[in-house]
Amino acid sequence: YLVRTILVHADHMVSGNLSDGKRFSAYPVPNMPEGWDAKRYGTSKEIALGITGSSGIKNHVINAPAGFGKTSIAYLTALMSSNRTVIACPTKFIADGLYDSLNELENLFGTRVGIELVYGGKRQKASCEDSMCKISVGTIDTFVGTFVKGKNMGNAIEGSDICAYDILSSNVVFDEYHELLDNNALFALFVNILSARTVFVKDAKTVLMSATPVNLRSVAPVRDGENTQYYPSRNEAYPAQHDKEYTLCMVDSVPENLPDDTFAIFNTVKEAQKHMANGNTICHHAKFTKEDRARNEMNLFRHHGKHGSVPVSVSASPIMQASVDVSADTLYESTAWFTNTVQRIGRCNRWGRDEKAAIKLYFSTDATENMTRFKEKSA
């Protein structure tokens, strides 16, 4: 049903039924914000220019570590394009974090293109007053839901002007796309959207971003042909933006009382709460109320954000592993699967401020079959 619906809407689009009112102004390359790292800005600008200036290349795959500047690449690509940019995330939490990061970039660059956060069938919040924002951030099922529900022009998402055609006519960024490959339902949505865009879309770009290198052999639209550009190349990933040293070791347990400037990321909320009870300063997980989580995140960024001060100890659930721009110089990681470990390492010495940082892996009591298998391979 999904494939048929996409094809029907795509046929309407190429038959001329798509409104031309969704074109936006393309901005010139902005100057580097004060205090930014020149290398990081230069790399982000170069990749964004490569995406927007490419001719005949529809798909762009970026494999780069956490803290590399992938959010900056997405923002600069949207800024310099005349198309709307839809950023499709695998979860609401990732969408929430990405929306906040994009708004920070909008303030740093001094541009006002309009950013909205959409999921649950409605706009949650926006940086623009009207219903038309150039950047729409949300979950992949929210955008595809406009097809499944048969919604056409306008009113597809309450409070937004997103319509069924936008997943085909806009630039689309799949953030943390590796998570879409591990979920059968999301994988089906992902591949069908890519297939439809490869066939029907002319000038809009598709960007796949992840800190976790994955095998895309099962994704035909980006596997075959000359329509795909890999950054830096098909078989490589970018290194970290800094050259500081990490020490990596296996430990038997996490200290009950974590020292300051230390993160402990667990696989369950229960374990994170248990360590919070031992006296650690901040506990970060997804089961807080919306208001409490917002207050908690402000506290987290105040201590461990890019401009934070007086680092403390933090126990957290897996929500810390993606789209949270914070850092500590020591990380305890409850190993579950290598994709999670790669993401979580991105919260340790994220900006290269410390000459040495420590990553300590351990296998907790919430072990799963995957963790056992990973431990055997690690040995």
C-alpha positions, 0 to 999 in steps of 0.5 A: 500500500505504501509503495502504491501511495508513493507512486500515485503522489509521485505521478501527481507531482511530475504531472504538474500538480505540485505547487511552485509556492514551496521554493525558498531563497538560497542564501550565500555561504555565511561567514564563520561564526566567532569562536568557531574552529576553522577546520571544522567550519571549512570541512562543513562548508566544503561538503555543503557546497559539494552537495548543493553544487552537484549536478546529476548526483541525487544521493549523498552519504556522509560517514563521520564521527560524533562531533564532526559537524554533521548538523552544521553540514545539514544546516549549511546545505539547507541555507544555500538551497532554494528547496525546503529541507526535511530532516527525517529522524528515527526517533522523537528524541533525536528530532528534539535534540537536532531541532535545538542544535539547528536553532543554536546554529541559526542564532550563531550564523544570524540567519532566520530561515525558519525551523520547525519541529513536527511529530505526532501529527502536529507542529510542536514548536518553531522559530518562525511565526508563520506556518512556512519554515524552510527546515522541517525536523521530525520523525520519518513516520510523521513525514511518510504519514502524510502519504498513508493518510492520503493527505494532499496540499496543506493541513497534512500536519497541524500548524505547518504547511507540510504536505504529502509531496514534500517528502519527494520534492524537498531536500531530505536529510536522513539523520542517524540513518543507521538506526533505520536499517535495524528496524524492519518497519522503518527500513521499509519506509526508508528504502521506498522513499529513497527508491521513489526519490531516485526515480522522480526527483530532479533537483532535490538532494537526499543526504544520509548522515551517521556516525556509525559506519554501516553496510549499504549493500541492502539499500539499492538506491544508494548502492548502485549507479552514478547517483550517489556521492560518498564522503569521504569515499565509499569505503572510508569514514572521516576521522575525528576533527581533533587528534587528542589521545583516548585510552580504552579499557575494559572494567568490571563495574562502574564506581558508585560515586562517579568523579566530576567530569564523568559520564556513565551511559547505561542501557536502561533507565533503571540502571541510570536511576540506581546510580543517581541514587548513589549521589551523582549530580545529574540523571538524564533519561527519557522518562522524565515529564516534558517540563522536567526533561527540559529543565534537566537538559538545561542543567546538563548543557550548563555543566557540559555544553560547549560553553559549559563550566564546572563539570559534574558527574552524569548517569544516563540512559541511551538517550545521551548517545545521539544529538546531545552536544555535550562532553566529559573527559571520562566515559563509562559505557555499558556495552550493548552493541558496537553501533551504540558504543560508537555513538556514545564515544562521541560524548567523550572529549567531543571537542578535543579540549583534553590532551587525554580522555578515558573510555571504560567499557563494561558489561552490566547486569542488563546484558543481552545476547548481543552484549555477550556476543560482543564480549566474545569478539572483544576477547 
